[in-house]
Amino acid sequence: MKNIEELQNATIKDFKFIGKRLKKIREELKKNDPIKDKRHSQFSAKNVAESLGVEYNALINIERGTISVLTMKAILFYHSLGYNPMWILLPDNEFTPKQNIGDNLVYQSDVQDSYKEMEHVIVTALTEFKAKI
């Protein structure tokens, strides 16, 4: 879909790639899970469905290409694991990185602590400045 007109005329079939990519990510995570019996992997379809708070069949339907609110829930779940939502959503993602490590930088505790410290210094400086005016 290269323009708004193509997007407006798109059908549900034009978005099936999203489900395929979500399944690809889950299977990649399951494959890389160190657990020996992959049926018990935290990334098995059953366990991912549980993590998302959806029925197993709902996850399977999402992975088959059904688009719903649950699709967005799955995208955000994988984003929290470091996957780039744009890689999932863009029809042509050849030059889009699958994983977006920098995006999740703000979730790292040391970054959060440094941010809180910086925020405290700024608030203190502003308070002192206002007191002088």
Residue frames as a rotation matrix with the C-alpha (Angstrom) as fourth column:
MET 1
0.582 0.813 0.000 0.00
0.813 -0.582 0.000 0.00
0.000 0.000 -1.000 0.00
LYS 2
-0.422 -0.874 0.241 1.81
0.897 -0.441 -0.029 2.98
0.131 0.204 0.970 -1.31
ASN 3
-0.869 0.165 0.467 -0.82
-0.124 -0.985 0.117 5.68
0.479 0.043 0.877 -0.89
ILE 4
-0.740 0.611 0.280 -4.02
-0.458 -0.153 -0.876 6.57
-0.492 -0.777 0.393 0.96
GLU 5
0.066 0.788 -0.612 -6.21
-0.996 0.088 0.006 5.36
0.059 0.609 0.791 -1.91
GLU 6
-0.266 -0.241 -0.933 -4.71
-0.307 0.939 -0.155 1.87
0.914 0.245 -0.324 -1.79
LEU 7
-0.993 -0.117 -0.017 -5.14
-0.013 0.247 -0.969 1.86
0.118 -0.962 -0.247 1.98
GLN 8
-0.443 0.896 0.036 -8.79
-0.768 -0.358 -0.531 2.89
-0.463 -0.263 0.847 1.70
ASN 9
0.307 0.565 -0.766 -9.47
-0.900 0.433 -0.041 0.14
0.309 0.703 0.641 -0.83
ALA 10
-0.718 -0.666 -0.204 -7.62
-0.547 0.720 -0.427 -2.55
0.431 -0.195 -0.881 1.14
THR 11
0.493 0.827 -0.272 -9.48
-0.467 0.515 0.719 -5.62
0.734 -0.228 0.639 2.34
ILE 12
0.742 -0.158 0.652 -8.85
-0.591 0.306 0.747 -7.84
-0.317 -0.939 0.133 5.34
LYS 13
0.866 -0.421 0.270 -6.80
0.486 0.834 -0.260 -10.15
-0.116 0.356 0.927 3.11
ASP 14
0.525 -0.676 0.517 -4.36
0.112 -0.547 -0.829 -7.29
0.844 0.493 -0.212 2.53
PHE 15
0.238 -0.404 0.883 -3.46
-0.871 -0.491 0.010 -7.38
0.430 -0.772 -0.469 6.23
LYS 16
0.963 0.161 -0.217 -2.95
-0.082 0.938 0.336 -11.13
0.258 -0.305 0.917 6.73
PHE 17
0.180 -0.980 -0.089 0.81
0.217 0.128 -0.968 -10.53
0.959 0.155 0.236 6.78
ILE 18
-0.040 -0.162 0.986 0.42
-0.813 -0.568 -0.126 -9.02
0.581 -0.807 -0.109 10.27
GLY 19
0.769 0.408 0.492 -0.78
-0.621 0.657 0.427 -12.32
-0.149 -0.634 0.759 11.74
LYS 20
0.823 -0.518 -0.232 1.97
0.307 0.750 -0.586 -14.23
0.477 0.411 0.776 9.95
ARG 21
-0.058 -0.885 0.462 4.59
-0.141 -0.451 -0.881 -11.90
0.988 -0.117 -0.098 11.42
LEU 22
0.214 0.203 0.956 3.14
-0.954 -0.168 0.250 -12.22
0.211 -0.965 0.157 14.91
LYS 23
0.982 0.147 0.121 3.31
-0.166 0.972 0.164 -16.01
-0.093 -0.181 0.979 14.60
LYS 24
0.511 -0.858 -0.052 6.87
0.282 0.225 -0.933 -15.78
0.812 0.462 0.357 13.27
ILE 25
-0.121 -0.533 0.837 7.92
-0.657 -0.589 -0.470 -13.75
0.744 -0.607 -0.279 16.32
ARG 26
0.525 0.384 0.760 6.25
-0.842 0.368 0.395 -16.16
-0.128 -0.847 0.517 18.75
GLU 27
0.984 -0.161 -0.077 7.83
0.137 0.958 -0.252 -19.18
0.114 0.237 0.965 17.07
GLU 28
0.212 -0.950 0.228 11.23
0.016 -0.229 -0.973 -17.47
0.977 0.210 -0.033 17.10
LEU 29
-0.033 -0.159 0.987 10.89
-0.917 -0.387 -0.093 -16.76
0.397 -0.908 -0.133 20.82
LYS 30
0.816 0.401 0.417 9.77
-0.533 0.801 0.272 -20.34
-0.225 -0.444 0.867 21.46
LYS 31
0.793 -0.570 -0.215 12.69
0.248 0.624 -0.741 -21.72
0.557 0.534 0.636 19.46
ASN 32
-0.101 -0.900 0.423 15.16
-0.123 -0.411 -0.903 -19.58
0.987 -0.144 -0.070 21.44
ASP 33
0.564 0.338 0.753 13.62
-0.786 -0.061 0.616 -20.48
0.254 -0.939 0.231 24.79
PRO 34
-0.447 -0.893 -0.056 16.19
-0.829 0.437 -0.350 -22.66
0.336 -0.110 -0.935 26.60
ILE 35
0.032 0.525 0.851 13.52
-0.735 0.590 -0.336 -25.06
-0.678 -0.614 0.404 27.88
LYS 36
-0.864 -0.462 0.198 13.92
-0.245 0.731 0.637 -28.54
-0.439 0.502 -0.745 26.40
ASP 37
-0.478 0.781 0.402 10.25
0.840 0.540 -0.050 -29.43
-0.256 0.313 -0.914 25.96
LYS 38
-0.981 -0.011 0.191 8.98
0.094 -0.897 0.432 -26.58
0.167 0.442 0.881 23.79
ARG 39
-0.130 0.989 -0.066 5.37
0.528 0.126 0.840 -27.44
0.839 0.074 -0.539 24.68
HIS 40
0.456 0.248 -0.854 6.12
0.889 -0.164 0.427 -25.89
-0.034 -0.955 -0.296 28.07
SER 41
-0.637 -0.698 0.327 7.88
0.728 -0.685 -0.043 -22.82
0.254 0.211 0.944 26.69
GLN 42
-0.355 0.492 -0.795 6.58
0.423 -0.673 -0.606 -19.50
-0.833 -0.552 0.031 27.96
PHE 43
-0.520 0.111 -0.847 6.16
-0.655 -0.689 0.311 -18.69
-0.549 0.716 0.431 24.26
SER 44
-0.839 0.411 0.357 3.99
0.524 0.787 0.326 -21.67
-0.147 0.460 -0.875 23.34
ALA 45
-0.582 0.683 0.441 0.69
0.044 -0.515 0.856 -20.54
0.812 0.518 0.270 21.85
LYS 46
0.309 0.726 -0.615 -1.12
0.672 0.291 0.681 -21.61
0.673 -0.624 -0.398 25.03
ASN 47
-0.019 -0.399 -0.917 1.18
0.958 -0.269 0.097 -19.63
-0.286 -0.877 0.387 27.33
VAL 48
-0.949 -0.261 0.175 1.28
0.306 -0.891 0.335 -16.51
0.068 0.372 0.926 25.13
ALA 49
-0.212 0.952 0.223 -2.53
0.225 -0.175 0.958 -16.56
0.951 0.253 -0.177 25.02
GLU 50
0.400 0.302 -0.865 -2.55
0.881 0.135 0.454 -16.74
0.254 -0.944 -0.212 28.83
SER 51
-0.525 -0.700 -0.485 -0.05
0.784 -0.619 0.046 -13.87
-0.332 -0.356 0.873 29.05
LEU 52
-0.916 0.216 0.339 -2.30
0.051 -0.774 0.632 -11.77
0.398 0.596 0.697 26.82
GLY 53
-0.709 0.699 0.098 -5.41
-0.191 -0.056 -0.980 -12.75
-0.679 -0.713 0.173 28.76
VAL 54
-0.059 0.673 -0.737 -7.09
-0.996 -0.087 0.001 -14.22
-0.064 0.734 0.676 25.67
GLU 55
0.684 0.358 0.635 -8.38
-0.307 0.932 -0.194 -17.64
-0.661 -0.062 0.748 24.69
TYR 56
-0.306 -0.812 0.497 -6.00
0.119 0.486 0.866 -19.97
-0.945 0.324 -0.052 22.86
ASN 57
0.046 0.408 0.912 -8.27
0.938 0.295 -0.180 -19.95
-0.343 0.864 -0.370 19.79
ALA 58
0.925 0.269 -0.270 -8.25
0.199 -0.945 -0.262 -16.14
-0.325 0.188 -0.927 19.74
LEU 59
0.155 -0.949 -0.276 -4.44
-0.439 -0.316 0.841 -16.15
-0.885 -0.010 -0.466 19.51
ILE 60
-0.434 -0.279 0.856 -4.53
0.514 0.704 0.490 -18.73
-0.740 0.653 -0.162 16.73
ASN 61
0.523 0.705 0.479 -7.06
0.822 -0.268 -0.503 -16.58
-0.226 0.656 -0.720 14.83
ILE 62
0.759 -0.339 -0.556 -4.82
-0.252 -0.940 0.230 -13.52
-0.600 -0.034 -0.799 15.24
GLU 63
-0.263 -0.954 0.141 -1.89
-0.283 0.216 0.934 -15.49
-0.922 0.206 -0.327 13.85
ARG 64
-0.256 0.261 0.931 -4.05
0.815 0.576 0.062 -16.54
-0.520 0.774 -0.360 10.89
GLY 65
-0.817 -0.207 0.538 -4.69
0.510 -0.693 0.509 -12.92
0.268 0.691 0.672 10.04
THR 66
0.325 0.945 -0.036 -7.83
0.828 -0.266 0.494 -11.89
0.458 -0.190 -0.869 11.90
ILE 67
-0.694 -0.525 0.493 -7.47
0.276 -0.826 -0.491 -8.22
0.665 -0.204 0.718 12.80
SER 68
0.533 0.832 -0.155 -8.98
0.497 -0.160 0.853 -7.06
0.685 -0.532 -0.498 16.09
VAL 69
0.699 -0.254 0.668 -8.14
-0.615 -0.690 0.381 -5.27
0.364 -0.677 -0.639 19.31
LEU 70
0.845 -0.376 0.381 -6.39
0.011 0.724 0.690 -8.48
-0.535 -0.579 0.616 20.34
THR 71
0.597 -0.655 0.463 -4.01
0.711 0.164 -0.684 -8.00
0.373 0.737 0.564 17.40
MET 72
0.393 -0.428 0.814 -2.91
-0.274 -0.899 -0.341 -4.69
0.878 -0.089 -0.471 18.90
LYS 73
0.813 -0.067 0.578 -2.56
-0.564 0.156 0.811 -6.36
-0.144 -0.986 0.089 22.30
ALA 74
0.780 -0.536 0.323 -0.22
0.542 0.837 0.082 -8.96
-0.315 0.111 0.943 20.76
ILE 75
0.449 -0.620 0.644 1.79
0.461 -0.456 -0.761 -6.27
0.765 0.638 0.082 18.95
LEU 76
0.481 -0.231 0.846 2.27
-0.634 -0.758 0.154 -4.35
0.605 -0.611 -0.511 22.19
PHE 77
0.910 -0.161 0.382 3.18
-0.179 0.678 0.713 -7.57
-0.374 -0.717 0.588 24.03
TYR 78
0.585 -0.723 0.367 5.95
0.811 0.517 -0.275 -8.32
0.009 0.459 0.889 21.53
HIS 79
0.444 -0.403 0.800 7.01
0.035 -0.885 -0.465 -4.66
0.895 0.235 -0.379 21.60
SER 80
0.769 -0.128 0.626 7.57
-0.636 -0.250 0.730 -5.05
0.063 -0.960 -0.274 25.36
LEU 81
0.723 -0.525 0.449 9.93
0.290 0.821 0.492 -7.91
-0.627 -0.225 0.746 24.46
GLY 82
-0.162 -0.884 -0.438 11.96
-0.033 -0.439 0.898 -5.69
-0.986 0.160 0.042 22.13
TYR 83
-0.390 0.067 0.919 10.24
0.867 0.363 0.341 -6.22
-0.311 0.929 -0.200 18.78
ASN 84
-0.921 -0.041 -0.388 9.59
-0.077 -0.956 0.284 -3.26
-0.383 0.291 0.877 16.51
PRO 85
-0.045 0.989 0.143 5.84
0.237 0.150 -0.960 -2.70
-0.970 -0.009 -0.241 15.92
MET 86
0.270 0.119 -0.955 6.62
-0.765 -0.576 -0.288 -1.07
-0.584 0.809 -0.064 12.57
TRP 87
-0.796 -0.563 -0.220 8.29
-0.591 0.647 0.481 -4.29
-0.129 0.513 -0.849 11.40
ILE 88
-0.682 0.621 0.385 5.02
0.414 0.763 -0.497 -6.06
-0.602 -0.179 -0.778 12.13
LEU 89
0.157 0.926 -0.342 2.68
0.293 -0.375 -0.880 -3.42
-0.943 0.038 -0.331 10.64
LEU 90
-0.038 -0.204 -0.978 4.42
-0.735 -0.657 0.166 -2.15
-0.677 0.726 -0.125 7.52
PRO 91
0.905 0.399 0.147 3.55
-0.187 0.685 -0.704 -4.12
-0.382 0.610 0.694 4.38
ASP 92
0.638 -0.770 0.004 7.06
0.223 0.180 -0.958 -3.52
0.737 0.612 0.287 3.01
ASN 93
0.952 -0.228 0.204 9.37
-0.264 -0.279 0.923 -3.98
-0.154 -0.933 -0.326 6.00
GLU 94
0.722 -0.692 -0.022 12.54
0.524 0.567 -0.635 -4.95
0.452 0.447 0.772 4.16
PHE 95
-0.234 -0.863 0.447 14.48
0.296 -0.501 -0.813 -2.00
0.926 -0.058 0.373 5.57
THR 96
0.371 0.422 0.827 12.74
-0.703 -0.454 0.548 -1.91
0.607 -0.784 0.128 8.96
PRO 97
-0.715 -0.698 -0.036 14.59
-0.496 0.543 -0.678 -3.59
0.493 -0.467 -0.734 11.83
LYS 98
0.003 0.714 -0.700 12.70
0.204 0.685 0.699 -6.49
0.979 -0.145 -0.144 13.41
GLN 99
0.294 0.028 -0.955 13.98
0.950 0.100 0.295 -5.71
0.104 -0.995 0.003 16.86
ASN 100
0.321 -0.077 0.944 14.10
0.128 -0.984 -0.124 -2.23
0.938 0.160 -0.306 18.22
ILE 101
-0.036 -0.440 -0.897 16.41
0.917 0.342 -0.204 -2.32
0.397 -0.830 0.391 21.20
GLY 102
-0.898 -0.391 0.203 16.67
0.308 -0.887 -0.344 1.46
0.315 -0.246 0.917 21.54
ASP 103
-0.199 0.920 0.337 12.90
-0.225 -0.377 0.898 1.80
0.954 0.103 0.282 21.79
ASN 104
0.660 0.513 -0.549 12.81
0.316 0.473 0.823 -0.11
0.681 -0.716 0.150 25.04
LEU 105
-0.412 -0.908 0.072 15.65
0.392 -0.248 -0.886 1.82
0.823 -0.336 0.459 26.57
VAL 106
-0.334 0.328 0.884 13.26
-0.651 -0.759 0.036 3.75
0.682 -0.563 0.467 28.82
TYR 107
0.743 0.650 -0.161 12.17
-0.354 0.585 0.730 0.50
0.568 -0.485 0.665 30.47
GLN 108
0.052 -0.800 -0.597 15.66
0.527 0.530 -0.664 -0.22
0.848 -0.280 0.449 31.78
SER 109
0.717 0.356 -0.600 15.81
0.686 -0.206 0.698 0.55
0.125 -0.912 -0.391 35.49
ASP 110
-0.203 -0.854 -0.479 19.18
0.840 -0.403 0.362 2.35
-0.503 -0.329 0.799 35.37
VAL 111
-0.719 0.034 0.694 17.83
0.488 -0.686 0.540 4.69
0.494 0.727 0.477 32.69
GLN 112
0.365 0.925 0.108 14.72
0.472 -0.283 0.835 5.33
0.803 -0.254 -0.540 34.77
ASP 113
0.488 -0.253 -0.836 16.82
0.838 -0.133 0.529 6.04
-0.245 -0.958 0.147 37.87
SER 114
-0.635 -0.773 0.018 19.04
0.729 -0.591 0.346 8.46
-0.256 0.233 0.938 35.96
TYR 115
-0.399 0.578 0.712 15.98
0.430 -0.568 0.702 10.19
0.810 0.586 -0.022 34.55
LYS 116
0.646 0.662 -0.380 14.46
0.621 -0.166 0.766 10.60
0.444 -0.731 -0.518 38.04
GLU 117
0.067 -0.728 -0.682 17.74
0.864 -0.300 0.405 12.01
-0.500 -0.616 0.608 39.31
MET 118
-0.803 -0.351 0.481 17.93
0.575 -0.666 0.474 14.46
0.154 0.658 0.737 36.40
GLU 119
0.033 0.919 0.393 14.30
0.476 -0.360 0.802 15.46
0.879 0.161 -0.449 36.94
HIS 120
0.608 0.139 -0.782 14.99
0.794 -0.138 0.593 16.12
-0.025 -0.981 -0.194 40.64
VAL 121
-0.425 -0.850 -0.310 18.01
0.777 -0.519 0.357 18.31
-0.465 -0.089 0.881 39.79
ILE 122
-0.690 0.218 0.690 15.95
0.454 -0.613 0.647 20.31
0.564 0.759 0.324 37.28
VAL 123
0.418 0.908 -0.039 13.05
0.553 -0.220 0.803 20.81
0.721 -0.358 -0.594 39.71
THR 124
0.362 -0.377 -0.852 15.46
0.855 -0.229 0.465 21.91
-0.370 -0.897 0.240 42.45
ALA 125
-0.717 -0.688 0.112 17.21
0.662 -0.622 0.418 24.34
-0.218 0.374 0.902 40.09
LEU 126
-0.385 0.659 0.646 13.88
0.414 -0.501 0.759 25.80
0.824 0.560 -0.080 38.92
THR 127
0.603 0.606 -0.520 12.66
0.713 -0.116 0.692 26.18
0.359 -0.787 -0.501 42.50
GLU 128
-0.029 -0.718 -0.695 15.85
0.819 -0.416 0.396 28.01
-0.574 -0.557 0.600 43.47
PHE 129
-0.812 -0.262 0.522 15.61
0.556 -0.617 0.556 30.21
0.177 0.742 0.647 40.38
LYS 130
0.064 0.933 0.354 11.98
0.509 -0.335 0.793 31.14
0.859 0.129 -0.496 41.12
ALA 131
0.540 0.104 -0.835 12.91
0.838 -0.159 0.522 32.00
-0.079 -0.982 -0.173 44.71
LYS 132
-0.467 -0.822 -0.327 15.49
0.731 -0.567 0.380 34.50
-0.497 -0.061 0.865 43.44
ILE 133
-0.588 0.277 0.760 13.03
0.576 -0.516 0.634 36.30
0.567 0.811 0.144 41.17
